[in-house]
Amino acid sequence: MTSLVTDDVELIAAYQAMPPHPRSAEFHTFWAQHIGTLLREVRPDIDADTVGALLLSTVGGELAQQMARAGEVDRLRSAVAELVRSVLRTP
Protein backbone atom coordinates (compact mmCIF):
# COMPACT_ATOMS: atom_id res chain seq x y z
CA MET A 1 0.00 0.00 0.00
CA THR A 2 2.87 2.38 0.79
CA SER A 3 4.41 1.72 -2.61
CA LEU A 4 1.09 2.39 -4.32
CA VAL A 5 0.84 5.78 -2.61
CA THR A 6 4.45 6.80 -3.13
CA ASP A 7 4.69 5.58 -6.72
CA ASP A 8 1.51 7.36 -7.79
CA VAL A 9 1.23 10.30 -5.38
CA GLU A 10 -0.40 12.67 -7.88
CA LEU A 11 -2.85 10.01 -9.01
CA ILE A 12 -3.83 9.39 -5.37
CA ALA A 13 -4.26 13.14 -4.80
CA ALA A 14 -6.47 13.42 -7.89
CA TYR A 15 -8.53 10.42 -6.76
CA GLN A 16 -9.09 12.04 -3.37
CA ALA A 17 -10.12 15.35 -4.97
CA MET A 18 -12.80 13.82 -7.18
CA PRO A 19 -16.27 12.67 -6.17
CA PRO A 20 -16.05 9.16 -4.70
CA HIS A 21 -16.03 6.23 -7.08
CA PRO A 22 -19.34 4.33 -6.84
CA ARG A 23 -17.50 1.33 -5.38
CA SER A 24 -15.02 3.21 -3.16
CA ALA A 25 -16.78 2.14 0.04
CA GLU A 26 -16.52 -1.46 -1.13
CA PHE A 27 -12.78 -1.08 -1.86
CA HIS A 28 -12.10 0.53 1.52
CA THR A 29 -14.16 -2.11 3.32
CA PHE A 30 -12.22 -4.88 1.59
CA TRP A 31 -8.84 -3.49 2.65
CA ALA A 32 -10.00 -2.72 6.19
CA GLN A 33 -11.34 -6.25 6.63
CA HIS A 34 -8.27 -7.82 5.04
CA ILE A 35 -5.84 -5.95 7.28
CA GLY A 36 -8.02 -6.54 10.34
CA THR A 37 -8.08 -10.27 9.61
CA LEU A 38 -4.29 -10.41 9.23
CA LEU A 39 -3.77 -8.46 12.44
CA ARG A 40 -6.17 -10.71 14.38
CA GLU A 41 -4.14 -13.74 13.28
CA VAL A 42 -0.87 -12.40 14.66
CA ARG A 43 -2.12 -10.15 17.47
CA PRO A 44 -5.42 -11.41 18.89
CA ASP A 45 -4.79 -9.24 21.97
CA ILE A 46 -5.32 -5.91 20.14
CA ASP A 47 -8.28 -4.10 18.59
CA ALA A 48 -7.35 -5.19 15.08
CA ASP A 49 -9.97 -3.11 13.30
CA THR A 50 -8.89 0.16 14.92
CA VAL A 51 -5.18 -0.58 14.64
CA GLY A 52 -5.66 -1.57 11.00
CA ALA A 53 -7.52 1.66 10.27
CA LEU A 54 -4.74 3.64 11.93
CA LEU A 55 -2.10 1.84 9.89
CA LEU A 56 -4.00 2.52 6.67
CA SER A 57 -4.41 6.17 7.58
CA THR A 58 -0.63 6.58 7.75
CA VAL A 59 -0.29 5.92 4.04
CA GLY A 60 -3.51 7.63 3.00
CA GLY A 61 -2.92 10.91 4.75
CA GLU A 62 -1.36 14.20 3.79
CA LEU A 63 2.00 13.44 5.43
CA ALA A 64 2.61 10.48 3.12
CA GLN A 65 1.82 12.62 0.08
CA GLN A 66 4.05 15.45 1.30
CA MET A 67 6.96 13.10 1.92
CA ALA A 68 6.55 11.44 -1.48
CA ARG A 69 6.48 14.81 -3.25
CA ALA A 70 9.57 15.90 -1.32
CA GLY A 71 11.49 12.84 -2.49
CA GLU A 72 11.48 11.21 0.94
CA VAL A 73 10.00 7.95 -0.29
CA ASP A 74 12.65 5.73 1.32
CA ARG A 75 12.25 7.51 4.63
CA LEU A 76 8.46 7.12 4.51
CA ARG A 77 8.64 3.44 3.54
CA SER A 78 11.13 2.77 6.31
CA ALA A 79 8.98 4.53 8.90
CA VAL A 80 5.80 2.70 7.83
CA ALA A 81 7.65 -0.64 7.91
CA GLU A 82 8.91 0.12 11.42
CA LEU A 83 5.40 1.09 12.51
CA VAL A 84 4.03 -2.21 11.20
CA ARG A 85 6.84 -4.19 12.84
CA SER A 86 6.15 -2.47 16.15
CA VAL A 87 2.47 -3.48 15.95
CA LEU A 88 3.37 -7.07 15.10
CA ARG A 89 5.69 -7.45 18.09
CA THR A 90 4.01 -9.23 20.94
CA PRO A 91 4.20 -7.52 24.32
C-alpha positions as CSV (number, residue, x, y, z in Angstrom):
1,M,0.0,0.0,0.0
2,T,2.9,2.4,0.8
3,S,4.4,1.7,-2.6
4,L,1.1,2.4,-4.3
5,V,0.8,5.8,-2.6
6,T,4.5,6.8,-3.1
7,D,4.7,5.6,-6.7
8,D,1.5,7.4,-7.8
9,V,1.2,10.3,-5.4
10,E,-0.4,12.7,-7.9
11,L,-2.9,10.0,-9.0
12,I,-3.8,9.4,-5.4
13,A,-4.3,13.1,-4.8
14,A,-6.5,13.4,-7.9
15,Y,-8.5,10.4,-6.8
16,Q,-9.1,12.0,-3.4
17,A,-10.1,15.3,-5.0
18,M,-12.8,13.8,-7.2
19,P,-16.3,12.7,-6.2
20,P,-16.1,9.2,-4.7
21,H,-16.0,6.2,-7.1
22,P,-19.3,4.3,-6.8
23,R,-17.5,1.3,-5.4
24,S,-15.0,3.2,-3.2
25,A,-16.8,2.1,0.0
26,E,-16.5,-1.5,-1.1
27,F,-12.8,-1.1,-1.9
28,H,-12.1,0.5,1.5
29,T,-14.2,-2.1,3.3
30,F,-12.2,-4.9,1.6
31,W,-8.8,-3.5,2.7
32,A,-10.0,-2.7,6.2
33,Q,-11.3,-6.2,6.6
34,H,-8.3,-7.8,5.0
35,I,-5.8,-5.9,7.3
36,G,-8.0,-6.5,10.3
37,T,-8.1,-10.3,9.6
38,L,-4.3,-10.4,9.2
39,L,-3.8,-8.5,12.4
40,R,-6.2,-10.7,14.4
41,E,-4.1,-13.7,13.3
42,V,-0.9,-12.4,14.7
43,R,-2.1,-10.2,17.5
44,P,-5.4,-11.4,18.9
45,D,-4.8,-9.2,22.0
46,I,-5.3,-5.9,20.1
47,D,-8.3,-4.1,18.6
48,A,-7.3,-5.2,15.1
49,D,-10.0,-3.1,13.3
50,T,-8.9,0.2,14.9
51,V,-5.2,-0.6,14.6
52,G,-5.7,-1.6,11.0
53,A,-7.5,1.7,10.3
54,L,-4.7,3.6,11.9
55,L,-2.1,1.8,9.9
56,L,-4.0,2.5,6.7
57,S,-4.4,6.2,7.6
58,T,-0.6,6.6,7.8
59,V,-0.3,5.9,4.0
60,G,-3.5,7.6,3.0
61,G,-2.9,10.9,4.8
62,E,-1.4,14.2,3.8
63,L,2.0,13.4,5.4
64,A,2.6,10.5,3.1
65,Q,1.8,12.6,0.1
66,Q,4.0,15.5,1.3
67,M,7.0,13.1,1.9
68,A,6.6,11.4,-1.5
69,R,6.5,14.8,-3.3
70,A,9.6,15.9,-1.3
71,G,11.5,12.8,-2.5
72,E,11.5,11.2,0.9
73,V,10.0,7.9,-0.3
74,D,12.7,5.7,1.3
75,R,12.3,7.5,4.6
76,L,8.5,7.1,4.5
77,R,8.6,3.4,3.5
78,S,11.1,2.8,6.3
79,A,9.0,4.5,8.9
80,V,5.8,2.7,7.8
81,A,7.7,-0.6,7.9
82,E,8.9,0.1,11.4
83,L,5.4,1.1,12.5
84,V,4.0,-2.2,11.2
85,R,6.8,-4.2,12.8
86,S,6.1,-2.5,16.2
87,V,2.5,-3.5,15.9
88,L,3.4,-7.1,15.1
89,R,5.7,-7.5,18.1
90,T,4.0,-9.2,20.9
91,P,4.2,-7.5,24.3
